[in-house]
Amino acid sequence: MNYAAAKQYYEREGHLRVPRKHIERIVGQDQEERQHKLGAWIGNQRSRAATLTPERVELLSRHRQCDGREGRCRHPRGAAAGV
């Protein structure tokens, strides 16, 4: 669900520079609204980048393009996106 929350935020805002305290509300498959601490989750993913599995890195990389330097990523529209 955190990936869905990140995708929803990205599609609405055009970036993933999510404030640490941001809570994203999404509607699940069961039509229930859920609140995700997206800012904290994104921050945690960034801090654990070196230990993520290749599958998780792929999921997180779908909305960004990196130039090879740590923390220097851009999403496809050109704005900086740390994750």
N, C-alpha and C positions, 0 to 999 in steps of 0.2 A: 504494500500500500504506500510506502514511502516513495517508491519510484513513481507511482501514479500521482502523488501529491507534488513531487518535483516537476513532473511533466506538465501538470496543470498550471503550476506557478510559472514555468518557463513559457508556456504558450500564451499566458495572459500578460506577463511582464517583459518577455523577450530576453531574459537573463536569469542566472542562478546566483546572483549576489544577494542571498536571502539574509535579512537581519537575524541575528542569533535568537531572538525571542519570538520570531514569527510563527504563528500557528496557521496552517493551511487546512481548510475544511473541504473535504471531498465526500461524494456520495458513492458508497460501495455498491457492489453487485446486488446486495440485498436491499437497496434503496435507503439504507440508513446513513445519515450524515455522521462522519467521523472527523475528529480533529487530530491533526498530526503536528508535532513539534518539529516542523520542517527545518527551521533555522538551526536548531541544535543538531538535528540529524545530518544536515549538509556539513556543518562544522566538524562533526565527528568523522564523517567520511573523508574529509580533507586531511584531518590529522592522522588518519589510519591508511593513507594512500599507499604507503610502501608495503603494507601487509594484506591488501585486498587481493582476492582471487582474480584471475583473468576475466572470469565471467562478470564479476561485479564491476571491474574496471570498464568493460565493454558497455554495460548498462549505463554507467555514469558518464561515459564519454560520448554518448549519442548526440548530446546537444552542445558539444564544445569541440574546438580544434586547438591543439597545443603546438607551440613552436619548439618543444623539446626542453624548455627551461621550466623548472618546477614553479608552479603557481602562475605561469604566464600563458593562460589559455583564453581563447576567444570562441564565442559561439558563432555559428555560421553567418549571422548578420553583422558581425564585426565588433560587438561590444564585449568587454572583458567579462569572463565568467570563471570564477575560481574552481568550479567543479564541472 
